[in-house]
Amino acid sequence: MIKANFKVTADVVIGKIDPRMWGSLTEQLGRSVYNGIYQPNHPLADKNGFRRDVIDAVKKLKIPLVRYPGGNFVSGYNWEDGIGPKSKRPIRLDLAWKSIEPNQFGLHEFLTWCKTINAQADMAINLGTRGIDAARNLVEYCNFPAGTYWSNLRIKNGQKNPFNVKLWSLGNEMDGEWQIGHKTAYEYGRLAHETAKAMRIIDPSIELIACGSSLHSMPSFGSWEEEILDNVYDDVEYLSLHQYYDDNDHDIKKFLSSSIDLDSFINEVISICDAVKARKHQTKTMYLAMDEWNVWYHSKESDTKQKPWQQAPNLLEDHYTFADALVVGSLALTLIKHADRIKIGCLAQLINVIAPIVTNNEGTPTIWYQSIFYPFMQVANYAQGTALKVNSKVADYTVSNRVVPYVSSSAVYNQSKCEVVLFIENKAAEEVDFDYKLADFPQVTLKEATQFAGYDLDETNEKQTMQIENLKDINVNNQNCVNGKIAPYSWNMIRLSAISHG
């Protein structure tokens, strides 16, 4: 039997977890918006055309932030197409996904939906086909009180008070050749700088995210970050990272090691940011936005067979396996381990498109939860507070020159709830005997212990048979040690009542 030993100390912390770390992304791609969020003719639609079953499902995830409208879609999008009377909105070709965009869901609809699900917006602007002028006009439309052309147009369109959008993304994946309006690092850096300058003149209180590399494997990775930061270090609060993982090699040990690659990616970006900080004699720390992350590969072959120029086609509809859920869980643990620098995160995406939630257009169930829903739901709900540094002693294996622990863990202290939450993932095909020491946390008692386990690694959840169950035989002794056994290939969460001396 594999043994795993962990220790956390109350005053040895990584950093405060920003609640926005557990955000998501949606864009006009496939059925993400149409037949997902927005379906006015559906029996469960509310007065705004929003599906109530989707709203209820999203609220279970407690999504704090939604990035919109992309994603690749934003790089060819005219935001003005999505405002005003719906009968007068133009129908456009969306070149990013070769789809028809009716523009029935736009700015007002999105921000109203955000309010409905209790989330704030991360508004992406088009720096592909557009730039400074469209961006400044959008900020004026959203945030200026009244008395100007764009603010008065917002009022005319039914929104008297400013939307007060405070977080903005300066384009999307501009390093990618697939992006409409792809730019070199110099071209993007200069445009992002000038755009940020104009936006802040209108509203100095906004926060901005600059585009980092789209993938760890991008040929320009590193040089891209360094050059754009030379231009925008003074202008932005965050640099973005995007990363997706797959099991195209059909190597489960390699697939389950994905979080090791993500950890390396994050550490390298932090090093680049800090090097630029030192070279520019800066005092400001550059924080990171992991605003696209997930598993994505199941649907890619079927997507190539889709007929182009449809409205809301079935695109990127991965049906996730239990193995995918374990990978998503381990990626989330990696974000927690970097809570000192990663302040924003977006699981990409939210509904239907590489998503934890899937809707059915007809029949029952009207909605179902994918395997990845469950670990993400638990971190979104309970990874709130301060990330603690976890010291571990665990057996490991090596794959693709990576040293991978069989058991991974992150720990969070939520002072407002006097609670420590332990997340433990077992990548091994056998049961694990674990011991977890909590130092300087008196009066530790067990509140809840759960497991997500017992499924075939290739099993999906269309029949809604997967569920989180109680984790039995967990012991808490008077030395503040938690110990027990966890199942093979399992995701586990243990919640403890605890009061820190700190």
DRENRO-10500 format. One line per field, with one value per residue (C-alpha): residue number from 1; residue in three letters; x, y negated, z negated. Coordinates in steps of 0.1 Angstrom, whole numbers, plus 5000, padded with zeros to 4 digits. Example, Ala and Ser with C-alpha at 12.3 -4.5 7.8 and 13.67 -1.06 7.14 Angstrom:
<pts>
i = (1, 2)
aa = (ALA, SER)
c1 = (5123, 5137)
c2 = (5045, 5011)
c3 = (4922, 4929)
</pts>
This chain:
<pts>
i = (1, 2, 3, 4, 5, 6, 7, 8, 9, 10, 11, 12, 13, 14, 15, 16, 17, 18, 19, 20, 21, 22, 23, 24, 25, 26, 27, 28, 29, 30, 31, 32, 33, 34, 35, 36, 37, 38, 39, 40, 41, 42, 43, 44, 45, 46, 47, 48, 49, 50, 51, 52, 53, 54, 55, 56, 57, 58, 59, 60, 61, 62, 63, 64, 65, 66, 67, 68, 69, 70, 71, 72, 73, 74, 75, 76, 77, 78, 79, 80, 81, 82, 83, 84, 85, 86, 87, 88, 89, 90, 91, 92, 93, 94, 95, 96, 97, 98, 99, 100, 101, 102, 103, 104, 105, 106, 107, 108, 109, 110, 111, 112, 113, 114, 115, 116, 117, 118, 119, 120, 121, 122, 123, 124, 125, 126, 127, 128, 129, 130, 131, 132, 133, 134, 135, 136, 137, 138, 139, 140, 141, 142, 143, 144, 145, 146, 147, 148, 149, 150, 151, 152, 153, 154, 155, 156, 157, 158, 159, 160, 161, 162, 163, 164, 165, 166, 167, 168, 169, 170, 171, 172, 173, 174, 175, 176, 177, 178, 179, 180, 181, 182, 183, 184, 185, 186, 187, 188, 189, 190, 191, 192, 193, 194, 195, 196, 197, 198, 199, 200, 201, 202, 203, 204, 205, 206, 207, 208, 209, 210, 211, 212, 213, 214, 215, 216, 217, 218, 219, 220, 221, 222, 223, 224, 225, 226, 227, 228, 229, 230, 231, 232, 233, 234, 235, 236, 237, 238, 239, 240, 241, 242, 243, 244, 245, 246, 247, 248, 249, 250, 251, 252, 253, 254, 255, 256, 257, 258, 259, 260, 261, 262, 263, 264, 265, 266, 267, 268, 269, 270, 271, 272, 273, 274, 275, 276, 277, 278, 279, 280, 281, 282, 283, 284, 285, 286, 287, 288, 289, 290, 291, 292, 293, 294, 295, 296, 297, 298, 299, 300, 301, 302, 303, 304, 305, 306, 307, 308, 309, 310, 311, 312, 313, 314, 315, 316, 317, 318, 319, 320, 321, 322, 323, 324, 325, 326, 327, 328, 329, 330, 331, 332, 333, 334, 335, 336, 337, 338, 339, 340, 341, 342, 343, 344, 345, 346, 347, 348, 349, 350, 351, 352, 353, 354, 355, 356, 357, 358, 359, 360, 361, 362, 363, 364, 365, 366, 367, 368, 369, 370, 371, 372, 373, 374, 375, 376, 377, 378, 379, 380, 381, 382, 383, 384, 385, 386, 387, 388, 389, 390, 391, 392, 393, 394, 395, 396, 397, 398, 399, 400, 401, 402, 403, 404, 405, 406, 407, 408, 409, 410, 411, 412, 413, 414, 415, 416, 417, 418, 419, 420, 421, 422, 423, 424, 425, 426, 427, 428, 429, 430, 431, 432, 433, 434, 435, 436, 437, 438, 439, 440, 441, 442, 443, 444, 445, 446, 447, 448, 449, 450, 451, 452, 453, 454, 455, 456, 457, 458, 459, 460, 461, 462, 463, 464, 465, 466, 467, 468, 469, 470, 471, 472, 473, 474, 475, 476, 477, 478, 479, 480, 481, 482, 483, 484, 485, 486, 487, 488, 489, 490, 491, 492, 493, 494, 495, 496, 497, 498, 499, 500, 501, 502)
aa = (MET, ILE, LYS, ALA, ASN, PHE, LYS, VAL, THR, ALA, ASP, VAL, VAL, ILE, GLY, LYS, ILE, ASP, PRO, ARG, MET, TRP, GLY, SER, LEU, THR, GLU, GLN, LEU, GLY, ARG, SER, VAL, TYR, ASN, GLY, ILE, TYR, GLN, PRO, ASN, HIS, PRO, LEU, ALA, ASP, LYS, ASN, GLY, PHE, ARG, ARG, ASP, VAL, ILE, ASP, ALA, VAL, LYS, LYS, LEU, LYS, ILE, PRO, LEU, VAL, ARG, TYR, PRO, GLY, GLY, ASN, PHE, VAL, SER, GLY, TYR, ASN, TRP, GLU, ASP, GLY, ILE, GLY, PRO, LYS, SER, LYS, ARG, PRO, ILE, ARG, LEU, ASP, LEU, ALA, TRP, LYS, SER, ILE, GLU, PRO, ASN, GLN, PHE, GLY, LEU, HIS, GLU, PHE, LEU, THR, TRP, CYS, LYS, THR, ILE, ASN, ALA, GLN, ALA, ASP, MET, ALA, ILE, ASN, LEU, GLY, THR, ARG, GLY, ILE, ASP, ALA, ALA, ARG, ASN, LEU, VAL, GLU, TYR, CYS, ASN, PHE, PRO, ALA, GLY, THR, TYR, TRP, SER, ASN, LEU, ARG, ILE, LYS, ASN, GLY, GLN, LYS, ASN, PRO, PHE, ASN, VAL, LYS, LEU, TRP, SER, LEU, GLY, ASN, GLU, MET, ASP, GLY, GLU, TRP, GLN, ILE, GLY, HIS, LYS, THR, ALA, TYR, GLU, TYR, GLY, ARG, LEU, ALA, HIS, GLU, THR, ALA, LYS, ALA, MET, ARG, ILE, ILE, ASP, PRO, SER, ILE, GLU, LEU, ILE, ALA, CYS, GLY, SER, SER, LEU, HIS, SER, MET, PRO, SER, PHE, GLY, SER, TRP, GLU, GLU, GLU, ILE, LEU, ASP, ASN, VAL, TYR, ASP, ASP, VAL, GLU, TYR, LEU, SER, LEU, HIS, GLN, TYR, TYR, ASP, ASP, ASN, ASP, HIS, ASP, ILE, LYS, LYS, PHE, LEU, SER, SER, SER, ILE, ASP, LEU, ASP, SER, PHE, ILE, ASN, GLU, VAL, ILE, SER, ILE, CYS, ASP, ALA, VAL, LYS, ALA, ARG, LYS, HIS, GLN, THR, LYS, THR, MET, TYR, LEU, ALA, MET, ASP, GLU, TRP, ASN, VAL, TRP, TYR, HIS, SER, LYS, GLU, SER, ASP, THR, LYS, GLN, LYS, PRO, TRP, GLN, GLN, ALA, PRO, ASN, LEU, LEU, GLU, ASP, HIS, TYR, THR, PHE, ALA, ASP, ALA, LEU, VAL, VAL, GLY, SER, LEU, ALA, LEU, THR, LEU, ILE, LYS, HIS, ALA, ASP, ARG, ILE, LYS, ILE, GLY, CYS, LEU, ALA, GLN, LEU, ILE, ASN, VAL, ILE, ALA, PRO, ILE, VAL, THR, ASN, ASN, GLU, GLY, THR, PRO, THR, ILE, TRP, TYR, GLN, SER, ILE, PHE, TYR, PRO, PHE, MET, GLN, VAL, ALA, ASN, TYR, ALA, GLN, GLY, THR, ALA, LEU, LYS, VAL, ASN, SER, LYS, VAL, ALA, ASP, TYR, THR, VAL, SER, ASN, ARG, VAL, VAL, PRO, TYR, VAL, SER, SER, SER, ALA, VAL, TYR, ASN, GLN, SER, LYS, CYS, GLU, VAL, VAL, LEU, PHE, ILE, GLU, ASN, LYS, ALA, ALA, GLU, GLU, VAL, ASP, PHE, ASP, TYR, LYS, LEU, ALA, ASP, PHE, PRO, GLN, VAL, THR, LEU, LYS, GLU, ALA, THR, GLN, PHE, ALA, GLY, TYR, ASP, LEU, ASP, GLU, THR, ASN, GLU, LYS, GLN, THR, MET, GLN, ILE, GLU, ASN, LEU, LYS, ASP, ILE, ASN, VAL, ASN, ASN, GLN, ASN, CYS, VAL, ASN, GLY, LYS, ILE, ALA, PRO, TYR, SER, TRP, ASN, MET, ILE, ARG, LEU, SER, ALA, ILE, SER, HIS, GLY)
c1 = (5000, 5012, 5017, 5014, 5024, 5014, 5019, 5006, 5014, 4990, 5015, 5032, 5011, 5013, 4988, 4953, 4930, 4913, 4876, 4879, 4903, 4872, 4857, 4847, 4845, 4817, 4816, 4794, 4808, 4787, 4759, 4776, 4752, 4724, 4707, 4728, 4726, 4700, 4671, 4639, 4616, 4626, 4599, 4624, 4633, 4627, 4615, 4650, 4653, 4678, 4674, 4665, 4680, 4713, 4712, 4705, 4734, 4758, 4749, 4759, 4794, 4792, 4810, 4823, 4835, 4827, 4850, 4831, 4828, 4858, 4878, 4886, 4852, 4861, 4889, 4863, 4834, 4818, 4803, 4779, 4761, 4749, 4731, 4698, 4665, 4670, 4650, 4675, 4707, 4727, 4733, 4770, 4795, 4817, 4850, 4865, 4842, 4827, 4792, 4763, 4760, 4724, 4735, 4704, 4726, 4749, 4763, 4731, 4720, 4754, 4757, 4721, 4729, 4760, 4738, 4714, 4741, 4759, 4791, 4811, 4822, 4856, 4850, 4873, 4879, 4887, 4923, 4923, 4902, 4897, 4915, 4917, 4886, 4862, 4877, 4874, 4838, 4829, 4843, 4824, 4792, 4796, 4810, 4804, 4774, 4756, 4757, 4778, 4770, 4778, 4766, 4733, 4729, 4733, 4705, 4684, 4689, 4674, 4703, 4702, 4730, 4765, 4773, 4806, 4826, 4859, 4879, 4889, 4910, 4931, 4923, 4926, 4955, 4971, 5002, 4983, 4983, 4947, 4936, 4919, 4943, 4972, 5001, 5037, 5047, 5058, 5026, 5004, 5024, 5022, 4985, 4977, 4997, 4979, 4945, 4950, 4960, 4928, 4906, 4920, 4915, 4877, 4878, 4910, 4895, 4895, 4918, 4934, 4947, 4973, 4976, 5004, 5011, 4982, 5000, 5032, 5043, 5041, 5073, 5073, 5067, 5090, 5101, 5064, 5059, 5091, 5085, 5049, 5057, 5083, 5053, 5025, 5041, 5029, 4994, 4981, 4976, 4976, 4992, 4972, 4981, 4960, 4966, 4946, 4955, 4946, 4951, 4958, 4987, 4964, 4989, 4970, 5001, 5012, 4977, 4974, 5008, 4994, 4995, 5032, 5035, 5010, 5031, 5062, 5044, 5033, 5067, 5084, 5059, 5064, 5102, 5098, 5075, 5099, 5129, 5112, 5102, 5139, 5152, 5126, 5133, 5096, 5081, 5048, 5043, 5027, 4999, 4986, 4952, 4949, 4918, 4916, 4923, 4907, 4909, 4900, 4904, 4874, 4854, 4882, 4877, 4839, 4843, 4861, 4830, 4806, 4791, 4802, 4780, 4754, 4738, 4748, 4763, 4775, 4811, 4837, 4812, 4836, 4820, 4843, 4856, 4864, 4901, 4894, 4878, 4910, 4931, 4908, 4910, 4948, 4950, 4928, 4952, 4980, 4962, 4958, 4995, 5001, 4975, 5002, 5005, 4974, 4945, 4921, 4911, 4885, 4876, 4870, 4841, 4809, 4780, 4780, 4814, 4842, 4821, 4811, 4774, 4755, 4720, 4696, 4674, 4647, 4636, 4650, 4671, 4671, 4705, 4733, 4766, 4798, 4824, 4845, 4816, 4823, 4859, 4855, 4823, 4842, 4871, 4849, 4828, 4854, 4889, 4882, 4905, 4943, 4963, 4986, 5020, 5018, 5049, 5046, 5064, 5048, 5059, 5063, 5067, 5085, 5069, 5082, 5111, 5085, 5086, 5049, 5037, 5011, 4991, 4987, 4972, 4964, 4951, 4931, 4923, 4891, 4894, 4859, 4845, 4872, 4877, 4906, 4899, 4921, 4919, 4937, 4939, 4951, 4966, 4975, 4957, 4958, 4945, 4966, 4971, 4975, 4985, 4979, 4994, 4980, 5004, 4992, 4956, 4940, 4906, 4906, 4874, 4859, 4831, 4828, 4848, 4839, 4852, 4847, 4858, 4849, 4844, 4861, 4887, 4869, 4834, 4813, 4783, 4755, 4733, 4741, 4753, 4784, 4781, 4802, 4799, 4810, 4846, 4845, 4871, 4887, 4902, 4912, 4933, 4941, 4975, 4957, 4965, 4940, 4945, 4927, 4926, 4916, 4904, 4924, 4920, 4901, 4894, 4888, 4879, 4881, 4867, 4878, 4867, 4899, 4910, 4945, 4967, 4976)
c2 = (5000, 4965, 4942, 4904, 4880, 4843, 4814, 4779, 4751, 4723, 4695, 4710, 4697, 4693, 4664, 4653, 4670, 4644, 4656, 4648, 4677, 4699, 4680, 4692, 4682, 4680, 4668, 4671, 4705, 4736, 4740, 4721, 4691, 4701, 4732, 4729, 4697, 4681, 4700, 4678, 4704, 4731, 4740, 4732, 4698, 4668, 4633, 4625, 4657, 4672, 4709, 4713, 4748, 4734, 4706, 4731, 4753, 4724, 4712, 4745, 4737, 4702, 4688, 4654, 4641, 4647, 4637, 4626, 4625, 4647, 4665, 4664, 4649, 4615, 4609, 4603, 4590, 4556, 4550, 4524, 4553, 4566, 4535, 4518, 4534, 4570, 4567, 4542, 4561, 4574, 4611, 4616, 4642, 4653, 4661, 4676, 4706, 4704, 4698, 4675, 4649, 4635, 4610, 4617, 4621, 4591, 4567, 4560, 4596, 4608, 4582, 4589, 4627, 4620, 4602, 4631, 4656, 4632, 4629, 4600, 4595, 4598, 4579, 4588, 4562, 4568, 4561, 4582, 4564, 4533, 4513, 4481, 4464, 4493, 4500, 4464, 4462, 4495, 4483, 4450, 4469, 4492, 4470, 4433, 4419, 4398, 4368, 4382, 4400, 4435, 4431, 4416, 4445, 4469, 4451, 4451, 4488, 4493, 4491, 4458, 4465, 4474, 4511, 4503, 4531, 4531, 4560, 4559, 4582, 4566, 4590, 4628, 4651, 4625, 4647, 4673, 4676, 4689, 4655, 4630, 4600, 4620, 4597, 4599, 4593, 4557, 4549, 4563, 4547, 4512, 4515, 4528, 4499, 4473, 4489, 4492, 4456, 4444, 4467, 4455, 4419, 4426, 4448, 4449, 4475, 4504, 4534, 4547, 4581, 4584, 4615, 4638, 4670, 4691, 4724, 4735, 4751, 4719, 4713, 4676, 4685, 4664, 4639, 4630, 4623, 4603, 4580, 4572, 4566, 4541, 4521, 4527, 4533, 4500, 4503, 4537, 4556, 4591, 4612, 4641, 4678, 4703, 4741, 4772, 4808, 4841, 4878, 4881, 4905, 4928, 4929, 4925, 4919, 4891, 4876, 4876, 4858, 4828, 4806, 4809, 4793, 4766, 4760, 4755, 4731, 4710, 4709, 4699, 4670, 4658, 4658, 4638, 4613, 4608, 4605, 4577, 4561, 4561, 4548, 4520, 4511, 4516, 4520, 4533, 4571, 4585, 4609, 4637, 4645, 4682, 4673, 4704, 4739, 4773, 4807, 4805, 4832, 4855, 4834, 4823, 4850, 4846, 4808, 4812, 4829, 4800, 4781, 4745, 4714, 4728, 4710, 4726, 4758, 4786, 4776, 4785, 4807, 4829, 4856, 4859, 4891, 4898, 4895, 4860, 4851, 4862, 4841, 4810, 4816, 4817, 4786, 4768, 4779, 4764, 4730, 4731, 4737, 4705, 4684, 4658, 4648, 4663, 4640, 4647, 4681, 4691, 4727, 4727, 4729, 4730, 4744, 4771, 4761, 4780, 4774, 4789, 4783, 4797, 4789, 4810, 4792, 4818, 4845, 4852, 4845, 4809, 4805, 4828, 4825, 4838, 4856, 4824, 4806, 4823, 4815, 4780, 4775, 4784, 4761, 4732, 4736, 4745, 4733, 4699, 4682, 4686, 4713, 4731, 4745, 4783, 4803, 4838, 4872, 4893, 4921, 4909, 4921, 4907, 4901, 4879, 4868, 4856, 4867, 4871, 4878, 4905, 4883, 4846, 4822, 4786, 4771, 4739, 4721, 4702, 4680, 4666, 4701, 4714, 4742, 4760, 4778, 4805, 4816, 4849, 4866, 4901, 4909, 4944, 4976, 4987, 4976, 4950, 4948, 4911, 4890, 4853, 4832, 4798, 4777, 4747, 4755, 4764, 4779, 4797, 4817, 4834, 4816, 4835, 4860, 4869, 4888, 4889, 4924, 4959, 4952, 4966, 4940, 4940, 4936, 4906, 4892, 4889, 4911, 4890, 4920, 4901, 4885, 4874, 4898, 4899, 4908, 4932, 4943, 4909, 4903, 4871, 4876, 4853, 4844, 4827, 4855, 4866, 4901, 4927, 4945, 4931, 4951, 4958, 4930, 4907, 4871, 4864, 4834, 4832, 4802, 4796, 4772, 4754, 4722, 4709, 4693, 4667)
c3 = (5000, 5009, 4979, 4980, 4953, 4953, 4929, 4928, 4903, 4895, 4901, 4932, 4959, 4997, 5000, 5000, 5026, 5047, 5051, 5088, 5092, 5097, 5126, 5161, 5197, 5222, 5258, 5289, 5297, 5305, 5280, 5252, 5254, 5278, 5266, 5235, 5215, 5238, 5253, 5252, 5266, 5241, 5215, 5187, 5200, 5178, 5190, 5203, 5223, 5198, 5190, 5154, 5151, 5164, 5138, 5110, 5122, 5124, 5090, 5076, 5088, 5072, 5103, 5092, 5126, 5162, 5191, 5222, 5253, 5258, 5266, 5303, 5311, 5297, 5322, 5350, 5329, 5331, 5297, 5311, 5330, 5297, 5283, 5291, 5303, 5312, 5343, 5357, 5347, 5377, 5385, 5391, 5401, 5372, 5388, 5356, 5356, 5391, 5376, 5381, 5353, 5349, 5321, 5300, 5270, 5265, 5239, 5220, 5220, 5207, 5179, 5169, 5168, 5147, 5122, 5122, 5113, 5088, 5109, 5121, 5157, 5172, 5205, 5234, 5261, 5297, 5305, 5335, 5361, 5340, 5313, 5294, 5307, 5302, 5267, 5254, 5267, 5250, 5216, 5221, 5229, 5199, 5172, 5179, 5159, 5186, 5209, 5237, 5269, 5257, 5222, 5234, 5259, 5230, 5212, 5243, 5245, 5211, 5186, 5167, 5142, 5155, 5156, 5139, 5154, 5136, 5151, 5188, 5210, 5237, 5265, 5267, 5276, 5299, 5302, 5321, 5359, 5357, 5342, 5365, 5364, 5350, 5341, 5332, 5296, 5305, 5324, 5297, 5269, 5284, 5292, 5257, 5242, 5262, 5257, 5219, 5218, 5235, 5214, 5181, 5190, 5190, 5159, 5138, 5115, 5140, 5139, 5170, 5182, 5210, 5232, 5223, 5242, 5254, 5245, 5228, 5261, 5281, 5300, 5289, 5252, 5230, 5256, 5261, 5224, 5221, 5251, 5243, 5206, 5218, 5232, 5208, 5173, 5161, 5177, 5165, 5133, 5147, 5174, 5188, 5193, 5212, 5211, 5222, 5217, 5235, 5236, 5273, 5264, 5245, 5216, 5184, 5162, 5185, 5187, 5149, 5147, 5166, 5135, 5133, 5167, 5156, 5125, 5146, 5170, 5141, 5124, 5157, 5163, 5128, 5134, 5166, 5149, 5120, 5143, 5162, 5129, 5118, 5151, 5152, 5115, 5107, 5073, 5086, 5087, 5119, 5110, 5133, 5148, 5157, 5177, 5199, 5185, 5189, 5206, 5243, 5270, 5272, 5297, 5321, 5347, 5348, 5351, 5384, 5398, 5389, 5418, 5416, 5413, 5390, 5360, 5327, 5341, 5318, 5315, 5288, 5269, 5251, 5230, 5201, 5185, 5149, 5158, 5171, 5137, 5119, 5142, 5137, 5100, 5100, 5122, 5096, 5068, 5088, 5090, 5052, 5048, 5067, 5050, 5042, 5079, 5097, 5088, 5116, 5132, 5158, 5164, 5201, 5208, 5187, 5207, 5235, 5250, 5232, 5201, 5168, 5176, 5207, 5218, 5239, 5264, 5261, 5237, 5202, 5184, 5196, 5181, 5168, 5150, 5165, 5144, 5142, 5125, 5092, 5083, 5097, 5076, 5045, 5050, 5061, 5029, 5004, 5016, 5001, 4977, 4974, 4992, 4968, 4978, 4978, 4970, 4983, 4984, 5011, 5034, 5070, 5106, 5136, 5170, 5199, 5176, 5150, 5114, 5104, 5069, 5067, 5042, 5044, 5019, 5013, 4980, 4974, 4942, 4941, 4911, 4913, 4910, 4887, 4912, 4928, 4960, 4973, 5010, 5017, 5051, 5056, 5090, 5081, 5091, 5055, 5021, 5002, 4964, 4956, 4925, 4923, 4895, 4887, 4867, 4846, 4852, 4818, 4814, 4848, 4854, 4884, 4902, 4935, 4955, 4991, 5020, 5058, 5066, 5078, 5115, 5146, 5159, 5193, 5178, 5187, 5169, 5195, 5173, 5142, 5122, 5108, 5074, 5044, 5015, 4979, 4972, 4943, 4917, 4913, 4879, 4861, 4830, 4802, 4818, 4846, 4870, 4897, 4911, 4931, 4964, 4998, 5028, 5060, 5086, 5063, 5055, 5018, 4997, 4959, 4940, 4905, 4878, 4867, 4850, 4857, 4831, 4858)
</pts>
